[in-house]
Amino acid sequence: MQADGPRACRFGRRWYLNNESWHPSVPPFGEMKCILCWCVSGETHCQRQECPPGACASPARKDNPCCTKCR
C-alpha cells in the first residue's frame, strides 16, 4: 500500500510536516539550539551544528553560542 503524500514526523508530543525543521526541546534542558532536526518522508533526522576545530588557549563564544572561537 502506498501513501497519498509525504508523511509527517512525530518528535516528542509534536508532529512536524515533511521538510519542516526545528530545534528539539529536551526536558529538563529545554530547547537545544545547537541541534537541528528535520522531517524527511516520515523519518526524523537530527544533527549537531558542526564547528571548526578550536585550537586556542582562551576560547570565547561570542558570535555563535554553539561553537568556540579564539579571542
LUMLUMDREN-2810 file (N, C-alpha, C; in Angstrom, 1 decimal):
<atoms>
<atom><aa>M</aa><ch>A</ch><at>N</at><xx>0.8</xx><yy>-1.2</yy><zz>0.0</zz></atom>
<atom><aa>M</aa><ch>A</ch><at>CA</at><xx>0.0</xx><yy>0.0</yy><zz>0.0</zz></atom>
<atom><aa>M</aa><ch>A</ch><at>C</at><xx>0.9</xx><yy>1.2</yy><zz>0.0</zz></atom>
<atom><aa>Q</aa><ch>A</ch><at>N</at><xx>0.6</xx><yy>2.2</yy><zz>-0.8</zz></atom>
<atom><aa>Q</aa><ch>A</ch><at>CA</at><xx>1.4</xx><yy>3.4</yy><zz>-0.9</zz></atom>
<atom><aa>Q</aa><ch>A</ch><at>C</at><xx>0.6</xx><yy>4.6</yy><zz>-0.3</zz></atom>
<atom><aa>A</aa><ch>A</ch><at>N</at><xx>1.4</xx><yy>5.5</yy><zz>0.3</zz></atom>
<atom><aa>A</aa><ch>A</ch><at>CA</at><xx>0.8</xx><yy>6.7</yy><zz>1.0</zz></atom>
<atom><aa>A</aa><ch>A</ch><at>C</at><xx>0.4</xx><yy>7.7</yy><zz>-0.1</zz></atom>
<atom><aa>D</aa><ch>A</ch><at>N</at><xx>-0.6</xx><yy>8.5</yy><zz>0.2</zz></atom>
<atom><aa>D</aa><ch>A</ch><at>CA</at><xx>-1.1</xx><yy>9.5</yy><zz>-0.7</zz></atom>
<atom><aa>D</aa><ch>A</ch><at>C</at><xx>-0.2</xx><yy>10.7</yy><zz>-0.9</zz></atom>
<atom><aa>G</aa><ch>A</ch><at>N</at><xx>0.7</xx><yy>10.9</yy><zz>0.2</zz></atom>
<atom><aa>G</aa><ch>A</ch><at>CA</at><xx>1.6</xx><yy>12.1</yy><zz>0.1</zz></atom>
<atom><aa>G</aa><ch>A</ch><at>C</at><xx>2.7</xx><yy>11.9</yy><zz>1.1</zz></atom>
<atom><aa>P</aa><ch>A</ch><at>N</at><xx>3.6</xx><yy>12.9</yy><zz>1.2</zz></atom>
<atom><aa>P</aa><ch>A</ch><at>CA</at><xx>4.7</xx><yy>12.8</yy><zz>2.2</zz></atom>
<atom><aa>P</aa><ch>A</ch><at>C</at><xx>4.1</xx><yy>12.7</yy><zz>3.6</zz></atom>
<atom><aa>R</aa><ch>A</ch><at>N</at><xx>4.8</xx><yy>11.8</yy><zz>4.4</zz></atom>
<atom><aa>R</aa><ch>A</ch><at>CA</at><xx>4.3</xx><yy>11.6</yy><zz>5.8</zz></atom>
<atom><aa>R</aa><ch>A</ch><at>C</at><xx>5.0</xx><yy>12.6</yy><zz>6.7</zz></atom>
<atom><aa>A</aa><ch>A</ch><at>N</at><xx>4.2</xx><yy>12.9</yy><zz>7.8</zz></atom>
<atom><aa>A</aa><ch>A</ch><at>CA</at><xx>4.7</xx><yy>13.8</yy><zz>8.8</zz></atom>
<atom><aa>A</aa><ch>A</ch><at>C</at><xx>5.6</xx><yy>13.0</yy><zz>9.8</zz></atom>
<atom><aa>C</aa><ch>A</ch><at>N</at><xx>6.3</xx><yy>13.7</yy><zz>10.7</zz></atom>
<atom><aa>C</aa><ch>A</ch><at>CA</at><xx>7.1</xx><yy>13.1</yy><zz>11.7</zz></atom>
<atom><aa>C</aa><ch>A</ch><at>C</at><xx>6.6</xx><yy>13.4</yy><zz>13.1</zz></atom>
<atom><aa>R</aa><ch>A</ch><at>N</at><xx>6.7</xx><yy>12.5</yy><zz>14.0</zz></atom>
<atom><aa>R</aa><ch>A</ch><at>CA</at><xx>6.4</xx><yy>12.8</yy><zz>15.4</zz></atom>
<atom><aa>R</aa><ch>A</ch><at>C</at><xx>7.7</xx><yy>12.8</yy><zz>16.2</zz></atom>
<atom><aa>F</aa><ch>A</ch><at>N</at><xx>7.9</xx><yy>13.9</yy><zz>16.9</zz></atom>
<atom><aa>F</aa><ch>A</ch><at>CA</at><xx>9.0</xx><yy>14.1</yy><zz>17.8</zz></atom>
<atom><aa>F</aa><ch>A</ch><at>C</at><xx>8.5</xx><yy>14.6</yy><zz>19.2</zz></atom>
<atom><aa>G</aa><ch>A</ch><at>N</at><xx>8.6</xx><yy>13.7</yy><zz>20.2</zz></atom>
<atom><aa>G</aa><ch>A</ch><at>CA</at><xx>8.0</xx><yy>14.0</yy><zz>21.5</zz></atom>
<atom><aa>G</aa><ch>A</ch><at>C</at><xx>6.5</xx><yy>14.0</yy><zz>21.3</zz></atom>
<atom><aa>R</aa><ch>A</ch><at>N</at><xx>5.9</xx><yy>15.1</yy><zz>21.7</zz></atom>
<atom><aa>R</aa><ch>A</ch><at>CA</at><xx>4.4</xx><yy>15.1</yy><zz>21.6</zz></atom>
<atom><aa>R</aa><ch>A</ch><at>C</at><xx>4.0</xx><yy>15.9</yy><zz>20.4</zz></atom>
<atom><aa>R</aa><ch>A</ch><at>N</at><xx>4.9</xx><yy>16.4</yy><zz>19.6</zz></atom>
<atom><aa>R</aa><ch>A</ch><at>CA</at><xx>4.5</xx><yy>17.2</yy><zz>18.4</zz></atom>
<atom><aa>R</aa><ch>A</ch><at>C</at><xx>4.7</xx><yy>16.5</yy><zz>17.1</zz></atom>
<atom><aa>W</aa><ch>A</ch><at>N</at><xx>3.9</xx><yy>16.9</yy><zz>16.1</zz></atom>
<atom><aa>W</aa><ch>A</ch><at>CA</at><xx>4.0</xx><yy>16.4</yy><zz>14.8</zz></atom>
<atom><aa>W</aa><ch>A</ch><at>C</at><xx>4.6</xx><yy>17.5</yy><zz>13.9</zz></atom>
<atom><aa>Y</aa><ch>A</ch><at>N</at><xx>5.5</xx><yy>17.1</yy><zz>13.0</zz></atom>
<atom><aa>Y</aa><ch>A</ch><at>CA</at><xx>6.1</xx><yy>18.1</yy><zz>12.0</zz></atom>
<atom><aa>Y</aa><ch>A</ch><at>C</at><xx>5.8</xx><yy>17.6</yy><zz>10.6</zz></atom>
<atom><aa>L</aa><ch>A</ch><at>N</at><xx>5.6</xx><yy>18.6</yy><zz>9.7</zz></atom>
<atom><aa>L</aa><ch>A</ch><at>CA</at><xx>5.3</xx><yy>18.2</yy><zz>8.3</zz></atom>
<atom><aa>L</aa><ch>A</ch><at>C</at><xx>6.6</xx><yy>17.8</yy><zz>7.6</zz></atom>
<atom><aa>N</aa><ch>A</ch><at>N</at><xx>6.4</xx><yy>17.1</yy><zz>6.5</zz></atom>
<atom><aa>N</aa><ch>A</ch><at>CA</at><xx>7.6</xx><yy>16.8</yy><zz>5.7</zz></atom>
<atom><aa>N</aa><ch>A</ch><at>C</at><xx>8.4</xx><yy>18.0</yy><zz>5.3</zz></atom>
<atom><aa>N</aa><ch>A</ch><at>N</at><xx>9.7</xx><yy>17.9</yy><zz>5.4</zz></atom>
<atom><aa>N</aa><ch>A</ch><at>CA</at><xx>10.6</xx><yy>19.0</yy><zz>5.1</zz></atom>
<atom><aa>N</aa><ch>A</ch><at>C</at><xx>10.6</xx><yy>20.1</yy><zz>6.1</zz></atom>
<atom><aa>E</aa><ch>A</ch><at>N</at><xx>9.9</xx><yy>20.0</yy><zz>7.2</zz></atom>
<atom><aa>E</aa><ch>A</ch><at>CA</at><xx>9.9</xx><yy>21.0</yy><zz>8.3</zz></atom>
<atom><aa>E</aa><ch>A</ch><at>C</at><xx>11.1</xx><yy>20.8</yy><zz>9.2</zz></atom>
<atom><aa>S</aa><ch>A</ch><at>N</at><xx>11.7</xx><yy>21.9</yy><zz>9.7</zz></atom>
<atom><aa>S</aa><ch>A</ch><at>CA</at><xx>12.9</xx><yy>21.7</yy><zz>10.6</zz></atom>
<atom><aa>S</aa><ch>A</ch><at>C</at><xx>12.6</xx><yy>22.4</yy><zz>11.9</zz></atom>
<atom><aa>W</aa><ch>A</ch><at>N</at><xx>13.3</xx><yy>22.0</yy><zz>12.9</zz></atom>
<atom><aa>W</aa><ch>A</ch><at>CA</at><xx>13.1</xx><yy>22.6</yy><zz>14.3</zz></atom>
<atom><aa>W</aa><ch>A</ch><at>C</at><xx>14.3</xx><yy>22.2</yy><zz>15.2</zz></atom>
<atom><aa>H</aa><ch>A</ch><at>N</at><xx>14.4</xx><yy>23.0</yy><zz>16.3</zz></atom>
<atom><aa>H</aa><ch>A</ch><at>CA</at><xx>15.4</xx><yy>22.7</yy><zz>17.3</zz></atom>
<atom><aa>H</aa><ch>A</ch><at>C</at><xx>14.6</xx><yy>21.9</yy><zz>18.4</zz></atom>
<atom><aa>P</aa><ch>A</ch><at>N</at><xx>15.1</xx><yy>20.7</yy><zz>18.7</zz></atom>
<atom><aa>P</aa><ch>A</ch><at>CA</at><xx>14.4</xx><yy>19.9</yy><zz>19.6</zz></atom>
<atom><aa>P</aa><ch>A</ch><at>C</at><xx>14.4</xx><yy>20.5</yy><zz>21.0</zz></atom>
<atom><aa>S</aa><ch>A</ch><at>N</at><xx>13.3</xx><yy>20.2</yy><zz>21.8</zz></atom>
<atom><aa>S</aa><ch>A</ch><at>CA</at><xx>13.2</xx><yy>20.5</yy><zz>23.2</zz></atom>
<atom><aa>S</aa><ch>A</ch><at>C</at><xx>13.3</xx><yy>19.3</yy><zz>24.0</zz></atom>
<atom><aa>V</aa><ch>A</ch><at>N</at><xx>14.3</xx><yy>19.2</yy><zz>24.9</zz></atom>
<atom><aa>V</aa><ch>A</ch><at>CA</at><xx>14.6</xx><yy>18.0</yy><zz>25.7</zz></atom>
<atom><aa>V</aa><ch>A</ch><at>C</at><xx>14.4</xx><yy>18.4</yy><zz>27.2</zz></atom>
<atom><aa>P</aa><ch>A</ch><at>N</at><xx>13.4</xx><yy>17.9</yy><zz>27.8</zz></atom>
<atom><aa>P</aa><ch>A</ch><at>CA</at><xx>13.3</xx><yy>18.2</yy><zz>29.3</zz></atom>
<atom><aa>P</aa><ch>A</ch><at>C</at><xx>14.4</xx><yy>17.5</yy><zz>30.0</zz></atom>
<atom><aa>P</aa><ch>A</ch><at>N</at><xx>14.9</xx><yy>18.0</yy><zz>31.0</zz></atom>
<atom><aa>P</aa><ch>A</ch><at>CA</at><xx>14.7</xx><yy>19.3</yy><zz>31.6</zz></atom>
<atom><aa>P</aa><ch>A</ch><at>C</at><xx>15.5</xx><yy>20.4</yy><zz>31.1</zz></atom>
<atom><aa>F</aa><ch>A</ch><at>N</at><xx>16.2</xx><yy>20.2</yy><zz>30.0</zz></atom>
<atom><aa>F</aa><ch>A</ch><at>CA</at><xx>17.2</xx><yy>21.2</yy><zz>29.5</zz></atom>
<atom><aa>F</aa><ch>A</ch><at>C</at><xx>16.6</xx><yy>22.3</yy><zz>28.6</zz></atom>
<atom><aa>G</aa><ch>A</ch><at>N</at><xx>15.4</xx><yy>22.0</yy><zz>28.0</zz></atom>
<atom><aa>G</aa><ch>A</ch><at>CA</at><xx>14.8</xx><yy>23.0</yy><zz>27.2</zz></atom>
<atom><aa>G</aa><ch>A</ch><at>C</at><xx>15.2</xx><yy>22.8</yy><zz>25.7</zz></atom>
<atom><aa>E</aa><ch>A</ch><at>N</at><xx>15.1</xx><yy>23.9</yy><zz>25.0</zz></atom>
<atom><aa>E</aa><ch>A</ch><at>CA</at><xx>15.4</xx><yy>23.9</yy><zz>23.5</zz></atom>
<atom><aa>E</aa><ch>A</ch><at>C</at><xx>16.9</xx><yy>23.7</yy><zz>23.3</zz></atom>
<atom><aa>M</aa><ch>A</ch><at>N</at><xx>17.3</xx><yy>22.8</yy><zz>22.4</zz></atom>
<atom><aa>M</aa><ch>A</ch><at>CA</at><xx>18.6</xx><yy>22.5</yy><zz>22.1</zz></atom>
<atom><aa>M</aa><ch>A</ch><at>C</at><xx>19.0</xx><yy>23.3</yy><zz>20.8</zz></atom>
<atom><aa>K</aa><ch>A</ch><at>N</at><xx>19.4</xx><yy>24.5</yy><zz>21.0</zz></atom>
<atom><aa>K</aa><ch>A</ch><at>CA</at><xx>19.7</xx><yy>25.4</yy><zz>19.8</zz></atom>
<atom><aa>K</aa><ch>A</ch><at>C</at><xx>20.8</xx><yy>25.0</yy><zz>19.0</zz></atom>
<atom><aa>C</aa><ch>A</ch><at>N</at><xx>21.7</xx><yy>24.2</yy><zz>19.5</zz></atom>
<atom><aa>C</aa><ch>A</ch><at>CA</at><xx>22.9</xx><yy>23.7</yy><zz>18.7</zz></atom>
<atom><aa>C</aa><ch>A</ch><at>C</at><xx>22.6</xx><yy>22.4</yy><zz>17.9</zz></atom>
<atom><aa>I</aa><ch>A</ch><at>N</at><xx>21.3</xx><yy>22.0</yy><zz>18.0</zz></atom>
<atom><aa>I</aa><ch>A</ch><at>CA</at><xx>20.9</xx><yy>20.8</yy><zz>17.3</zz></atom>
<atom><aa>I</aa><ch>A</ch><at>C</at><xx>19.7</xx><yy>21.1</yy><zz>16.4</zz></atom>
<atom><aa>L</aa><ch>A</ch><at>N</at><xx>19.8</xx><yy>20.7</yy><zz>15.1</zz></atom>
<atom><aa>L</aa><ch>A</ch><at>CA</at><xx>18.7</xx><yy>20.9</yy><zz>14.2</zz></atom>
<atom><aa>L</aa><ch>A</ch><at>C</at><xx>18.1</xx><yy>19.6</yy><zz>13.8</zz></atom>
<atom><aa>C</aa><ch>A</ch><at>N</at><xx>16.8</xx><yy>19.5</yy><zz>13.8</zz></atom>
<atom><aa>C</aa><ch>A</ch><at>CA</at><xx>16.1</xx><yy>18.2</yy><zz>13.4</zz></atom>
<atom><aa>C</aa><ch>A</ch><at>C</at><xx>15.3</xx><yy>18.6</yy><zz>12.2</zz></atom>
<atom><aa>W</aa><ch>A</ch><at>N</at><xx>15.0</xx><yy>17.6</yy><zz>11.3</zz></atom>
<atom><aa>W</aa><ch>A</ch><at>CA</at><xx>14.1</xx><yy>17.9</yy><zz>10.2</zz></atom>
<atom><aa>W</aa><ch>A</ch><at>C</at><xx>13.4</xx><yy>16.6</yy><zz>9.8</zz></atom>
<atom><aa>C</aa><ch>A</ch><at>N</at><xx>12.3</xx><yy>16.7</yy><zz>9.2</zz></atom>
<atom><aa>C</aa><ch>A</ch><at>CA</at><xx>11.4</xx><yy>15.6</yy><zz>8.8</zz></atom>
<atom><aa>C</aa><ch>A</ch><at>C</at><xx>11.6</xx><yy>15.3</yy><zz>7.3</zz></atom>
<atom><aa>V</aa><ch>A</ch><at>N</at><xx>11.9</xx><yy>14.0</yy><zz>7.1</zz></atom>
<atom><aa>V</aa><ch>A</ch><at>CA</at><xx>12.0</xx><yy>13.5</yy><zz>5.7</zz></atom>
<atom><aa>V</aa><ch>A</ch><at>C</at><xx>11.2</xx><yy>12.3</yy><zz>5.5</zz></atom>
<atom><aa>S</aa><ch>A</ch><at>N</at><xx>10.1</xx><yy>12.4</yy><zz>4.8</zz></atom>
<atom><aa>S</aa><ch>A</ch><at>CA</at><xx>9.2</xx><yy>11.3</yy><zz>4.5</zz></atom>
<atom><aa>S</aa><ch>A</ch><at>C</at><xx>8.8</xx><yy>10.5</yy><zz>5.7</zz></atom>
<atom><aa>G</aa><ch>A</ch><at>N</at><xx>8.5</xx><yy>11.1</yy><zz>6.8</zz></atom>
<atom><aa>G</aa><ch>A</ch><at>CA</at><xx>8.1</xx><yy>10.4</yy><zz>8.0</zz></atom>
<atom><aa>G</aa><ch>A</ch><at>C</at><xx>9.2</xx><yy>9.9</yy><zz>8.9</zz></atom>
<atom><aa>E</aa><ch>A</ch><at>N</at><xx>10.5</xx><yy>10.3</yy><zz>8.6</zz></atom>
<atom><aa>E</aa><ch>A</ch><at>CA</at><xx>11.6</xx><yy>9.9</yy><zz>9.4</zz></atom>
<atom><aa>E</aa><ch>A</ch><at>C</at><xx>12.3</xx><yy>11.2</yy><zz>9.9</zz></atom>
<atom><aa>T</aa><ch>A</ch><at>N</at><xx>12.5</xx><yy>11.2</yy><zz>11.2</zz></atom>
<atom><aa>T</aa><ch>A</ch><at>CA</at><xx>13.2</xx><yy>12.4</yy><zz>11.9</zz></atom>
<atom><aa>T</aa><ch>A</ch><at>C</at><xx>14.7</xx><yy>12.2</yy><zz>11.8</zz></atom>
<atom><aa>H</aa><ch>A</ch><at>N</at><xx>15.4</xx><yy>13.2</yy><zz>11.4</zz></atom>
<atom><aa>H</aa><ch>A</ch><at>CA</at><xx>16.8</xx><yy>13.3</yy><zz>11.3</zz></atom>
<atom><aa>H</aa><ch>A</ch><at>C</at><xx>17.3</xx><yy>14.5</yy><zz>12.2</zz></atom>
<atom><aa>C</aa><ch>A</ch><at>N</at><xx>18.3</xx><yy>14.3</yy><zz>13.0</zz></atom>
<atom><aa>C</aa><ch>A</ch><at>CA</at><xx>18.9</xx><yy>15.4</yy><zz>13.8</zz></atom>
<atom><aa>C</aa><ch>A</ch><at>C</at><xx>20.4</xx><yy>15.4</yy><zz>13.7</zz></atom>
<atom><aa>Q</aa><ch>A</ch><at>N</at><xx>20.9</xx><yy>16.6</yy><zz>13.7</zz></atom>
<atom><aa>Q</aa><ch>A</ch><at>CA</at><xx>22.4</xx><yy>16.8</yy><zz>13.6</zz></atom>
<atom><aa>Q</aa><ch>A</ch><at>C</at><xx>22.8</xx><yy>18.0</yy><zz>14.5</zz></atom>
<atom><aa>R</aa><ch>A</ch><at>N</at><xx>23.9</xx><yy>17.8</yy><zz>15.2</zz></atom>
<atom><aa>R</aa><ch>A</ch><at>CA</at><xx>24.5</xx><yy>18.8</yy><zz>16.0</zz></atom>
<atom><aa>R</aa><ch>A</ch><at>C</at><xx>25.2</xx><yy>19.8</yy><zz>15.0</zz></atom>
<atom><aa>Q</aa><ch>A</ch><at>N</at><xx>25.2</xx><yy>21.1</yy><zz>15.2</zz></atom>
<atom><aa>Q</aa><ch>A</ch><at>CA</at><xx>25.9</xx><yy>22.0</yy><zz>14.4</zz></atom>
<atom><aa>Q</aa><ch>A</ch><at>C</at><xx>27.4</xx><yy>21.7</yy><zz>14.4</zz></atom>
<atom><aa>E</aa><ch>A</ch><at>N</at><xx>27.9</xx><yy>21.6</yy><zz>13.2</zz></atom>
<atom><aa>E</aa><ch>A</ch><at>CA</at><xx>29.4</xx><yy>21.3</yy><zz>13.0</zz></atom>
<atom><aa>E</aa><ch>A</ch><at>C</at><xx>30.2</xx><yy>22.6</yy><zz>13.2</zz></atom>
<atom><aa>C</aa><ch>A</ch><at>N</at><xx>31.2</xx><yy>22.5</yy><zz>14.0</zz></atom>
<atom><aa>C</aa><ch>A</ch><at>CA</at><xx>32.1</xx><yy>23.7</yy><zz>14.3</zz></atom>
<atom><aa>C</aa><ch>A</ch><at>C</at><xx>33.5</xx><yy>23.4</yy><zz>13.8</zz></atom>
<atom><aa>P</aa><ch>A</ch><at>N</at><xx>34.2</xx><yy>24.4</yy><zz>13.4</zz></atom>
<atom><aa>P</aa><ch>A</ch><at>CA</at><xx>35.6</xx><yy>24.2</yy><zz>13.1</zz></atom>
<atom><aa>P</aa><ch>A</ch><at>C</at><xx>36.4</xx><yy>23.9</yy><zz>14.3</zz></atom>
<atom><aa>P</aa><ch>A</ch><at>N</at><xx>37.5</xx><yy>23.1</yy><zz>14.2</zz></atom>
<atom><aa>P</aa><ch>A</ch><at>CA</at><xx>38.2</xx><yy>22.7</yy><zz>15.4</zz></atom>
<atom><aa>P</aa><ch>A</ch><at>C</at><xx>38.8</xx><yy>24.0</yy><zz>16.1</zz></atom>
<atom><aa>G</aa><ch>A</ch><at>N</at><xx>38.7</xx><yy>24.1</yy><zz>17.4</zz></atom>
<atom><aa>G</aa><ch>A</ch><at>CA</at><xx>39.2</xx><yy>25.2</yy><zz>18.1</zz></atom>
<atom><aa>G</aa><ch>A</ch><at>C</at><xx>40.6</xx><yy>24.9</yy><zz>18.7</zz></atom>
<atom><aa>A</aa><ch>A</ch><at>N</at><xx>41.6</xx><yy>25.6</yy><zz>18.2</zz></atom>
<atom><aa>A</aa><ch>A</ch><at>CA</at><xx>42.9</xx><yy>25.4</yy><zz>18.7</zz></atom>
<atom><aa>A</aa><ch>A</ch><at>C</at><xx>43.5</xx><yy>26.7</yy><zz>19.3</zz></atom>
<atom><aa>C</aa><ch>A</ch><at>N</at><xx>43.0</xx><yy>27.1</yy><zz>20.4</zz></atom>
<atom><aa>C</aa><ch>A</ch><at>CA</at><xx>43.5</xx><yy>28.4</yy><zz>21.0</zz></atom>
<atom><aa>C</aa><ch>A</ch><at>C</at><xx>43.5</xx><yy>28.2</yy><zz>22.5</zz></atom>
<atom><aa>A</aa><ch>A</ch><at>N</at><xx>44.2</xx><yy>29.1</yy><zz>23.2</zz></atom>
<atom><aa>A</aa><ch>A</ch><at>CA</at><xx>44.4</xx><yy>29.0</yy><zz>24.6</zz></atom>
<atom><aa>A</aa><ch>A</ch><at>C</at><xx>43.2</xx><yy>29.5</yy><zz>25.4</zz></atom>
<atom><aa>S</aa><ch>A</ch><at>N</at><xx>42.5</xx><yy>30.5</yy><zz>24.9</zz></atom>
<atom><aa>S</aa><ch>A</ch><at>CA</at><xx>41.4</xx><yy>31.1</yy><zz>25.6</zz></atom>
<atom><aa>S</aa><ch>A</ch><at>C</at><xx>40.2</xx><yy>31.2</yy><zz>24.6</zz></atom>
<atom><aa>P</aa><ch>A</ch><at>N</at><xx>39.4</xx><yy>30.2</yy><zz>24.5</zz></atom>
<atom><aa>P</aa><ch>A</ch><at>CA</at><xx>38.3</xx><yy>30.3</yy><zz>23.6</zz></atom>
<atom><aa>P</aa><ch>A</ch><at>C</at><xx>37.1</xx><yy>31.1</yy><zz>24.1</zz></atom>
<atom><aa>A</aa><ch>A</ch><at>N</at><xx>36.4</xx><yy>31.7</yy><zz>23.2</zz></atom>
<atom><aa>A</aa><ch>A</ch><at>CA</at><xx>35.2</xx><yy>32.6</yy><zz>23.5</zz></atom>
<atom><aa>A</aa><ch>A</ch><at>C</at><xx>34.1</xx><yy>32.1</yy><zz>22.7</zz></atom>
<atom><aa>R</aa><ch>A</ch><at>N</at><xx>32.9</xx><yy>32.4</yy><zz>23.2</zz></atom>
<atom><aa>R</aa><ch>A</ch><at>CA</at><xx>31.7</xx><yy>32.0</yy><zz>22.4</zz></atom>
<atom><aa>R</aa><ch>A</ch><at>C</at><xx>30.8</xx><yy>33.2</yy><zz>22.1</zz></atom>
<atom><aa>K</aa><ch>A</ch><at>N</at><xx>31.3</xx><yy>34.2</yy><zz>21.4</zz></atom>
<atom><aa>K</aa><ch>A</ch><at>CA</at><xx>30.6</xx><yy>35.5</yy><zz>21.2</zz></atom>
<atom><aa>K</aa><ch>A</ch><at>C</at><xx>29.6</xx><yy>35.4</yy><zz>20.0</zz></atom>
<atom><aa>D</aa><ch>A</ch><at>N</at><xx>30.1</xx><yy>35.1</yy><zz>18.8</zz></atom>
<atom><aa>D</aa><ch>A</ch><at>CA</at><xx>29.2</xx><yy>35.2</yy><zz>17.6</zz></atom>
<atom><aa>D</aa><ch>A</ch><at>C</at><xx>28.3</xx><yy>34.0</yy><zz>17.6</zz></atom>
<atom><aa>N</aa><ch>A</ch><at>N</at><xx>28.7</xx><yy>32.8</yy><zz>17.9</zz></atom>
<atom><aa>N</aa><ch>A</ch><at>CA</at><xx>28.0</xx><yy>31.6</yy><zz>17.8</zz></atom>
<atom><aa>N</aa><ch>A</ch><at>C</at><xx>28.0</xx><yy>30.9</yy><zz>19.1</zz></atom>
<atom><aa>P</aa><ch>A</ch><at>N</at><xx>26.9</xx><yy>30.8</yy><zz>19.8</zz></atom>
<atom><aa>P</aa><ch>A</ch><at>CA</at><xx>26.9</xx><yy>30.1</yy><zz>21.1</zz></atom>
<atom><aa>P</aa><ch>A</ch><at>C</at><xx>27.2</xx><yy>28.6</yy><zz>21.1</zz></atom>
<atom><aa>C</aa><ch>A</ch><at>N</at><xx>27.1</xx><yy>28.0</yy><zz>19.9</zz></atom>
<atom><aa>C</aa><ch>A</ch><at>CA</at><xx>27.3</xx><yy>26.6</yy><zz>19.7</zz></atom>
<atom><aa>C</aa><ch>A</ch><at>C</at><xx>28.8</xx><yy>26.3</yy><zz>19.5</zz></atom>
<atom><aa>C</aa><ch>A</ch><at>N</at><xx>29.6</xx><yy>27.2</yy><zz>19.0</zz></atom>
<atom><aa>C</aa><ch>A</ch><at>CA</at><xx>31.0</xx><yy>26.9</yy><zz>18.6</zz></atom>
<atom><aa>C</aa><ch>A</ch><at>C</at><xx>31.9</xx><yy>27.9</yy><zz>19.4</zz></atom>
<atom><aa>T</aa><ch>A</ch><at>N</at><xx>33.0</xx><yy>27.4</yy><zz>19.8</zz></atom>
<atom><aa>T</aa><ch>A</ch><at>CA</at><xx>34.0</xx><yy>28.2</yy><zz>20.4</zz></atom>
<atom><aa>T</aa><ch>A</ch><at>C</at><xx>34.8</xx><yy>28.9</yy><zz>19.4</zz></atom>
<atom><aa>K</aa><ch>A</ch><at>N</at><xx>35.3</xx><yy>30.1</yy><zz>19.7</zz></atom>
<atom><aa>K</aa><ch>A</ch><at>CA</at><xx>36.1</xx><yy>30.9</yy><zz>18.7</zz></atom>
<atom><aa>K</aa><ch>A</ch><at>C</at><xx>37.2</xx><yy>31.6</yy><zz>19.5</zz></atom>
<atom><aa>C</aa><ch>A</ch><at>N</at><xx>38.4</xx><yy>31.7</yy><zz>18.9</zz></atom>
<atom><aa>C</aa><ch>A</ch><at>CA</at><xx>39.5</xx><yy>32.3</yy><zz>19.6</zz></atom>
<atom><aa>C</aa><ch>A</ch><at>C</at><xx>39.3</xx><yy>33.8</yy><zz>19.8</zz></atom>
<atom><aa>R</aa><ch>A</ch><at>N</at><xx>39.7</xx><yy>34.4</yy><zz>20.9</zz></atom>
<atom><aa>R</aa><ch>A</ch><at>CA</at><xx>39.6</xx><yy>35.8</yy><zz>21.2</zz></atom>
<atom><aa>R</aa><ch>A</ch><at>C</at><xx>40.6</xx><yy>36.6</yy><zz>20.4</zz></atom>
</atoms>
